[in-house]
Amino acid sequence: MQLSKKVFLCLCMMISKSVFGVDSDEVKSVMEGDSVTLHTHLTDIQTDDQILWMFEPQGYLIAKIYKQANSSYIYEDDERFKGKLQLDDQTGSLTITNISITNSGLYKLTVMNNKSGNSYKKLNLAVYARLSVPVIIRNSSQCSSSSERSSVSKCVLLCSVMNVTLVSLSWYKGKSLLSSFSVSDLNISLSLPLEVEYQDTNTYRCVFNNPITNHTQHLYITDVCQPCSAEFNSSSLKTAAAVVFSVVCMLGITAGVVNHCKRAPIQTQLQSYWNLLLENTGEIYMDAGWG
């Protein structure tokens, strides 16, 4: 196990203990929207048994079985459990359906028996939000000025995710871990930078994970990174052509021009007047960045 994964695991364990306040006999981890069953590990409830399920730390009673009276009860006054609880009358096991983050916490099972005495069990339930796919974008501030455009030789990327808790975000080069960052805060946005050469041919991937699952986004450098000068030239050429085209159309220099403005698609119009501009100035560009 890599060091970062060990640190992340320890972080989750520390958070779990600090949130719920006490250690538990059993830990369960599930994804939001799933169903989970908290087992009593009883094959059958004895005649004198009473089964109590409580949600800590408030000690809120959510389910009860009284075998001698052949009765069972589910308490759903708390909105967190409304319509979600199912109780097995034979074993006393409790199922929570369509689980949400608010159902995370410590559950206490009490088996009461006048003859054999009482027994207790604590189950720590951790519910994780479903992960989104990370998004890789270029840091646009790199090309914000002419001085920066002339000096930039590398591409700075950001891998970002939104509204996360108890997750880790990592950059990999091939199978090697480059950087990683873990968070425990609720509902925050997280970004992790990566700097690469424009001509880099290595394979990179951004991995977003929690203790249950992960999502991976692969980086294709040529799709995301272009030299600042190329991006600036392409943008400038298109802007110049658009300005010339707008002026020509507004002035209505000839009837043919006006008709062309009305009929032709905007991309065709721009391309035509850009070519016309180049011809008149005696300059020839094979590729002006259209497409």
C-alpha positions as a LaTeX table, in Angstrom:
\begin{tabular}{lrrr}
\hline
Residue & $x$ (\AA) & $y$ (\AA) & $z$ (\AA) \\
\hline
Met1 & 0.00 & 0.00 & 0.00 \\
Gln2 & 1.38 & 3.39 & $-0.95$ \\
Leu3 & 2.07 & 5.99 & 1.71 \\
Ser4 & $-0.66$ & 8.36 & 0.52 \\
Lys5 & $-3.28$ & 5.61 & 0.75 \\
Lys6 & $-2.13$ & 4.78 & 4.28 \\
Val7 & $-2.42$ & 8.42 & 5.28 \\
Phe8 & $-5.89$ & 8.67 & 3.71 \\
Leu9 & $-7.07$ & 5.52 & 5.52 \\
Cys10 & $-5.76$ & 6.80 & 8.84 \\
Leu11 & $-7.43$ & 10.17 & 8.21 \\
Cys12 & $-10.80$ & 8.49 & 7.61 \\
Met13 & $-10.45$ & 6.41 & 10.78 \\
Met14 & $-9.56$ & 9.48 & 12.84 \\
Ile15 & $-12.48$ & 11.44 & 11.41 \\
Ser16 & $-14.88$ & 8.58 & 12.08 \\
Lys17 & $-13.82$ & 8.39 & 15.70 \\
Ser18 & $-13.92$ & 12.15 & 16.23 \\
Val19 & $-17.38$ & 12.51 & 14.67 \\
Phe20 & $-19.04$ & 9.65 & 16.50 \\
Gly21 & $-17.12$ & 10.07 & 19.73 \\
Val22 & $-16.56$ & 6.40 & 20.60 \\
Asp23 & $-15.13$ & 3.24 & 19.12 \\
Ser24 & $-17.47$ & 0.67 & 17.56 \\
Asp25 & $-17.57$ & $-3.10$ & 17.33 \\
Glu26 & $-18.27$ & $-3.04$ & 13.60 \\
Val27 & $-17.83$ & $-0.55$ & 10.76 \\
Lys28 & $-19.90$ & $-0.44$ & 7.59 \\
Ser29 & $-19.30$ & 1.82 & 4.58 \\
Val30 & $-21.95$ & 2.36 & 1.91 \\
Met31 & $-22.74$ & 4.73 & $-0.95$ \\
Glu32 & $-25.55$ & 7.25 & $-0.76$ \\
Gly33 & $-28.79$ & 5.80 & $-2.17$ \\
Asp34 & $-27.89$ & 2.19 & $-1.34$ \\
Ser35 & $-29.48$ & $-0.09$ & 1.27 \\
Val36 & $-27.62$ & $-1.53$ & 4.25 \\
Thr37 & $-28.52$ & $-4.14$ & 6.85 \\
Leu38 & $-27.26$ & $-3.88$ & 10.42 \\
His39 & $-27.10$ & $-7.45$ & 11.66 \\
Thr40 & $-27.71$ & $-8.72$ & 15.19 \\
His41 & $-25.98$ & $-12.02$ & 14.27 \\
Leu42 & $-28.82$ & $-13.85$ & 15.98 \\
Thr43 & $-30.32$ & $-16.86$ & 14.23 \\
Asp44 & $-33.53$ & $-16.54$ & 16.22 \\
Ile45 & $-34.91$ & $-14.24$ & 18.90 \\
Gln46 & $-35.62$ & $-15.96$ & 22.21 \\
Thr47 & $-39.00$ & $-15.66$ & 23.92 \\
Asp48 & $-37.69$ & $-13.40$ & 26.68 \\
Asp49 & $-35.65$ & $-11.18$ & 24.35 \\
Gln50 & $-36.19$ & $-7.51$ & 23.74 \\
Ile51 & $-34.32$ & $-5.95$ & 20.81 \\
Leu52 & $-33.60$ & $-2.21$ & 20.84 \\
Trp53 & $-31.97$ & $-0.23$ & 18.03 \\
Met54 & $-30.82$ & 3.29 & 18.92 \\
Phe55 & $-29.15$ & 6.05 & 16.94 \\
Glu56 & $-26.38$ & 7.80 & 18.84 \\
Pro57 & $-25.23$ & 10.13 & 20.21 \\
Gln58 & $-28.73$ & 11.38 & 21.09 \\
Gly59 & $-29.88$ & 7.89 & 22.08 \\
Tyr60 & $-32.85$ & 8.11 & 19.70 \\
Leu61 & $-34.89$ & 4.86 & 19.65 \\
Ile62 & $-35.59$ & 3.87 & 16.02 \\
Ala63 & $-36.76$ & 0.22 & 16.29 \\
Lys64 & $-37.84$ & $-2.30$ & 18.92 \\
Ile65 & $-38.92$ & $-5.94$ & 19.12 \\
Tyr66 & $-40.60$ & $-7.42$ & 22.20 \\
Lys67 & $-40.72$ & $-11.14$ & 21.51 \\
Gln68 & $-42.90$ & $-12.14$ & 24.47 \\
Ala69 & $-45.66$ & $-9.81$ & 23.30 \\
Asn70 & $-44.98$ & $-10.80$ & 19.68 \\
Ser71 & $-44.73$ & $-7.15$ & 18.76 \\
Ser72 & $-42.31$ & $-4.97$ & 16.81 \\
Tyr73 & $-42.13$ & $-1.22$ & 16.39 \\
Ile74 & $-40.42$ & 1.20 & 14.00 \\
Tyr75 & $-40.09$ & 4.83 & 15.05 \\
Glu76 & $-39.84$ & 7.32 & 12.21 \\
Asp77 & $-40.46$ & 10.62 & 13.97 \\
Asp78 & $-36.99$ & 11.72 & 12.89 \\
Glu79 & $-37.11$ & 12.86 & 9.24 \\
Arg80 & $-33.73$ & 11.20 & 8.61 \\
Phe81 & $-35.35$ & 7.77 & 8.88 \\
Lys82 & $-38.85$ & 8.39 & 7.55 \\
Gly83 & $-39.88$ & 5.56 & 5.19 \\
Lys84 & $-36.42$ & 3.97 & 5.30 \\
Leu85 & $-36.49$ & 1.39 & 8.12 \\
Gln86 & $-37.28$ & $-2.33$ & 7.87 \\
Leu87 & $-37.07$ & $-4.73$ & 10.80 \\
Asp88 & $-36.56$ & $-8.51$ & 10.58 \\
Asp89 & $-38.89$ & $-10.03$ & 13.19 \\
Gln90 & $-36.96$ & $-13.31$ & 13.24 \\
Thr91 & $-33.38$ & $-12.08$ & 13.70 \\
Gly92 & $-33.89$ & $-8.48$ & 14.81 \\
Ser93 & $-31.64$ & $-7.16$ & 12.03 \\
Leu94 & $-32.36$ & $-3.61$ & 10.88 \\
Thr95 & $-32.30$ & $-2.52$ & 7.21 \\
Ile96 & $-32.02$ & 1.11 & 6.13 \\
Thr97 & $-33.08$ & 1.75 & 2.52 \\
Asn98 & $-32.27$ & 4.67 & 0.21 \\
Ile99 & $-29.62$ & 5.74 & 2.67 \\
Ser100 & $-28.37$ & 9.33 & 2.85 \\
Ile101 & $-25.40$ & 11.17 & 4.35 \\
Thr102 & $-27.53$ & 12.17 & 7.35 \\
Asn103 & $-27.89$ & 8.49 & 8.25 \\
Ser104 & $-24.16$ & 8.29 & 8.99 \\
Gly105 & $-23.41$ & 7.71 & 12.65 \\
Leu106 & $-23.22$ & 5.26 & 15.50 \\
Tyr107 & $-25.97$ & 2.67 & 15.94 \\
Lys108 & $-26.36$ & 0.85 & 19.25 \\
Leu109 & $-27.97$ & $-2.59$ & 19.50 \\
Thr110 & $-29.22$ & $-3.77$ & 22.89 \\
Val111 & $-30.47$ & $-7.33$ & 23.43 \\
Met112 & $-32.28$ & $-7.49$ & 26.78 \\
Asn113 & $-33.03$ & $-10.81$ & 28.50 \\
Asn114 & $-34.13$ & $-11.24$ & 32.13 \\
Lys115 & $-32.50$ & $-14.67$ & 32.38 \\
Ser116 & $-29.21$ & $-14.36$ & 30.49 \\
Gly117 & $-28.67$ & $-10.64$ & 30.99 \\
Asn118 & $-28.18$ & $-7.83$ & 28.52 \\
Ser119 & $-25.73$ & $-7.63$ & 25.60 \\
Tyr120 & $-24.65$ & $-4.61$ & 23.59 \\
Lys121 & $-23.18$ & $-3.93$ & 20.19 \\
Lys122 & $-22.15$ & $-0.71$ & 18.44 \\
Leu123 & $-22.05$ & $-0.32$ & 14.66 \\
Asn124 & $-20.42$ & 2.64 & 12.97 \\
Leu125 & $-22.11$ & 3.45 & 9.65 \\
Ala126 & $-20.28$ & 5.69 & 7.16 \\
Val127 & $-22.27$ & 6.92 & 4.16 \\
Tyr128 & $-20.34$ & 8.44 & 1.25 \\
Ala129 & $-21.70$ & 10.68 & $-1.48$ \\
Arg130 & $-21.55$ & 9.35 & $-5.03$ \\
Leu131 & $-18.51$ & 10.63 & $-6.88$ \\
Ser132 & $-18.58$ & 12.79 & $-9.97$ \\
Val133 & $-16.05$ & 12.43 & $-12.77$ \\
Pro134 & $-13.14$ & 14.87 & $-12.26$ \\
Val135 & $-12.73$ & 17.67 & $-14.82$ \\
Ile136 & $-9.35$ & 18.64 & $-16.28$ \\
Ile137 & $-8.92$ & 22.22 & $-17.49$ \\
Arg138 & $-6.02$ & 24.48 & $-18.33$ \\
Asn139 & $-5.08$ & 27.33 & $-16.01$ \\
Ser140 & $-6.14$ & 30.20 & $-18.28$ \\
Ser141 & $-4.15$ & 32.81 & $-16.32$ \\
Gln142 & $-1.00$ & 31.52 & $-18.03$ \\
Cys143 & $-1.80$ & 33.45 & $-21.21$ \\
Ser144 & $-3.22$ & 36.58 & $-19.59$ \\
Ser145 & $-0.42$ & 38.93 & $-20.72$ \\
Ser146 & 2.02 & 39.27 & $-23.62$ \\
Ser147 & 5.03 & 38.86 & $-21.35$ \\
Glu148 & 3.68 & 35.62 & $-19.93$ \\
Arg149 & 2.79 & 34.32 & $-23.40$ \\
Ser150 & 6.35 & 34.77 & $-24.62$ \\
Ser151 & 7.93 & 33.06 & $-21.60$ \\
Val152 & 5.58 & 30.13 & $-21.00$ \\
Ser153 & 7.06 & 26.80 & $-22.06$ \\
Lys154 & 4.87 & 24.55 & $-19.95$ \\
Cys155 & 1.16 & 23.95 & $-19.56$ \\
Val156 & $-0.40$ & 24.19 & $-16.09$ \\
Leu157 & $-3.52$ & 22.05 & $-15.63$ \\
Leu158 & $-6.10$ & 21.77 & $-12.89$ \\
Cys159 & $-8.03$ & 18.62 & $-12.02$ \\
Ser160 & $-11.18$ & 19.69 & $-10.19$ \\
Val161 & $-14.16$ & 18.15 & $-8.40$ \\
Met162 & $-17.15$ & 19.75 & $-6.70$ \\
Asn163 & $-19.01$ & 19.26 & $-3.40$ \\
Val164 & $-16.83$ & 16.59 & $-1.86$ \\
Thr165 & $-16.19$ & 15.13 & 1.57 \\
Leu166 & $-13.82$ & 12.42 & 2.79 \\
Val167 & $-12.16$ & 12.04 & $-0.60$ \\
Ser168 & $-8.72$ & 11.99 & $-2.17$ \\
Leu169 & $-7.66$ & 13.60 & $-5.46$ \\
Ser170 & $-4.46$ & 12.38 & $-7.14$ \\
Trp171 & $-2.34$ & 12.83 & $-10.27$ \\
Tyr172 & $-0.59$ & 9.79 & $-11.78$ \\
Lys173 & 2.09 & 9.60 & $-14.46$ \\
Gly174 & 1.68 & 6.10 & $-15.82$ \\
Lys175 & 1.53 & 4.00 & $-12.66$ \\
Ser176 & 3.56 & 6.43 & $-10.55$ \\
Leu177 & 1.85 & 8.74 & $-8.07$ \\
Leu178 & 2.88 & 12.38 & $-8.66$ \\
Ser179 & 0.75 & 14.21 & $-6.09$ \\
Ser180 & $-2.25$ & 13.62 & $-3.88$ \\
Phe181 & $-4.50$ & 15.59 & $-1.57$ \\
Ser182 & $-7.18$ & 14.41 & 0.87 \\
Val183 & $-10.00$ & 16.38 & 2.48 \\
Ser184 & $-12.53$ & 15.77 & 5.21 \\
Asp185 & $-14.58$ & 18.97 & 4.97 \\
Leu186 & $-18.20$ & 18.79 & 3.92 \\
Asn187 & $-19.27$ & 20.03 & 0.48 \\
Ile188 & $-16.17$ & 21.84 & $-0.71$ \\
Ser189 & $-14.56$ & 22.12 & $-4.14$ \\
Leu190 & $-11.12$ & 20.64 & $-4.67$ \\
Ser191 & $-8.47$ & 21.27 & $-7.35$ \\
Leu192 & $-5.03$ & 19.75 & $-7.84$ \\
Pro193 & $-2.52$ & 21.32 & $-10.29$ \\
Leu194 & $-0.18$ & 19.58 & $-12.71$ \\
Glu195 & 2.56 & 21.13 & $-14.87$ \\
Val196 & 3.54 & 19.41 & $-18.13$ \\
Glu197 & 5.60 & 20.21 & $-21.22$ \\
Tyr198 & 3.63 & 20.96 & $-24.39$ \\
Gln199 & 5.33 & 18.10 & $-26.24$ \\
Asp200 & 5.08 & 15.62 & $-23.35$ \\
Thr201 & 4.06 & 12.17 & $-24.63$ \\
Asn202 & 3.66 & 10.48 & $-21.24$ \\
Thr203 & 0.27 & 9.26 & $-20.05$ \\
Tyr204 & $-1.36$ & 11.09 & $-17.15$ \\
Arg205 & $-4.57$ & 10.51 & $-15.23$ \\
Cys206 & $-6.43$ & 12.22 & $-12.43$ \\
Val207 & $-8.04$ & 9.88 & $-9.88$ \\
Phe208 & $-10.87$ & 10.92 & $-7.56$ \\
Asn209 & $-11.67$ & 8.38 & $-4.83$ \\
Asn210 & $-13.13$ & 7.64 & $-1.43$ \\
Pro211 & $-12.75$ & 4.41 & 0.60 \\
Ile212 & $-15.44$ & 2.69 & $-1.50$ \\
Thr213 & $-14.99$ & 3.68 & $-5.12$ \\
Asn214 & $-13.07$ & 5.90 & $-7.55$ \\
His215 & $-13.37$ & 7.76 & $-10.86$ \\
Thr216 & $-10.52$ & 8.34 & $-13.31$ \\
Gln217 & $-10.10$ & 11.06 & $-15.93$ \\
His218 & $-7.32$ & 10.55 & $-18.49$ \\
Leu219 & $-5.34$ & 13.53 & $-19.76$ \\
Tyr220 & $-4.77$ & 14.05 & $-23.47$ \\
Ile221 & $-2.25$ & 16.88 & $-23.55$ \\
Thr222 & $-2.78$ & 17.90 & $-27.18$ \\
Asp223 & $-6.52$ & 18.36 & $-26.56$ \\
Val224 & $-6.07$ & 20.59 & $-23.52$ \\
Cys225 & $-2.73$ & 22.34 & $-24.02$ \\
Gln226 & $-1.66$ & 24.63 & $-26.84$ \\
Pro227 & 1.21 & 27.14 & $-26.76$ \\
Cys228 & $-0.01$ & 30.54 & $-25.62$ \\
Ser229 & 1.22 & 32.22 & $-28.81$ \\
Ala230 & $-0.84$ & 29.86 & $-30.98$ \\
Glu231 & $-3.95$ & 30.41 & $-28.88$ \\
Phe232 & $-3.43$ & 34.18 & $-28.97$ \\
Asn233 & $-2.84$ & 34.31 & $-32.75$ \\
Ser234 & $-5.90$ & 32.21 & $-33.49$ \\
Ser235 & $-8.06$ & 34.35 & $-31.25$ \\
Ser236 & $-6.68$ & 37.59 & $-32.71$ \\
Leu237 & $-7.23$ & 36.49 & $-36.31$ \\
Lys238 & $-10.81$ & 35.51 & $-35.66$ \\
Thr239 & $-11.49$ & 38.76 & $-33.85$ \\
Ala240 & $-10.02$ & 40.84 & $-36.68$ \\
Ala241 & $-12.05$ & 38.97 & $-39.29$ \\
Ala242 & $-15.24$ & 39.40 & $-37.29$ \\
Val243 & $-14.66$ & 43.15 & $-36.98$ \\
Val244 & $-13.98$ & 43.56 & $-40.72$ \\
Phe245 & $-17.02$ & 41.48 & $-41.60$ \\
Ser246 & $-19.29$ & 43.50 & $-39.30$ \\
Val247 & $-18.09$ & 46.82 & $-40.74$ \\
Val248 & $-18.55$ & 45.63 & $-44.34$ \\
Cys249 & $-22.06$ & 44.36 & $-43.65$ \\
Met250 & $-23.09$ & 47.55 & $-41.86$ \\
Leu251 & $-21.82$ & 49.82 & $-44.63$ \\
Gly252 & $-23.40$ & 47.68 & $-47.36$ \\
Ile253 & $-20.64$ & 48.56 & $-49.81$ \\
Thr254 & $-22.28$ & 46.68 & $-52.68$ \\
Ala255 & $-25.61$ & 44.98 & $-53.24$ \\
Gly256 & $-23.78$ & 41.68 & $-53.64$ \\
Val257 & $-22.14$ & 42.07 & $-50.24$ \\
Val258 & $-25.46$ & 42.85 & $-48.60$ \\
Asn259 & $-27.13$ & 39.82 & $-50.19$ \\
His260 & $-24.23$ & 37.64 & $-49.12$ \\
Cys261 & $-24.58$ & 38.90 & $-45.54$ \\
Lys262 & $-28.23$ & 37.89 & $-45.54$ \\
Arg263 & $-27.86$ & 34.45 & $-47.10$ \\
Ala264 & $-24.57$ & 32.90 & $-46.04$ \\
Pro265 & $-24.05$ & 31.11 & $-42.72$ \\
Ile266 & $-21.98$ & 33.13 & $-40.25$ \\
Gln267 & $-18.94$ & 30.81 & $-40.46$ \\
Thr268 & $-18.95$ & 31.00 & $-44.28$ \\
Gln269 & $-19.31$ & 34.78 & $-44.12$ \\
Leu270 & $-16.35$ & 35.15 & $-41.80$ \\
Gln271 & $-14.18$ & 32.83 & $-43.87$ \\
Ser272 & $-15.06$ & 34.68 & $-47.13$ \\
Tyr273 & $-14.30$ & 38.13 & $-45.82$ \\
Trp274 & $-11.17$ & 36.97 & $-44.09$ \\
Asn275 & $-9.90$ & 35.54 & $-47.40$ \\
Leu276 & $-10.84$ & 38.80 & $-49.12$ \\
Leu277 & $-8.93$ & 40.79 & $-46.51$ \\
Leu278 & $-5.81$ & 38.68 & $-46.99$ \\
Glu279 & $-5.96$ & 38.94 & $-50.77$ \\
Asn280 & $-6.23$ & 42.73 & $-50.63$ \\
Thr281 & $-3.25$ & 43.04 & $-48.27$ \\
Gly282 & $-1.14$ & 40.64 & $-50.31$ \\
Glu283 & $-0.71$ & 38.19 & $-47.41$ \\
Ile284 & $-1.28$ & 34.47 & $-47.71$ \\
Tyr285 & $-2.09$ & 32.28 & $-44.70$ \\
Met286 & $-2.63$ & 28.61 & $-45.24$ \\
Asp287 & $-4.26$ & 28.14 & $-41.84$ \\
Ala288 & $-5.97$ & 30.93 & $-39.97$ \\
Gly289 & $-7.37$ & 28.65 & $-37.26$ \\
Trp290 & $-10.89$ & 28.16 & $-38.64$ \\
Gly291 & $-12.76$ & 24.95 & $-38.04$ \\
\hline
\end{tabular}
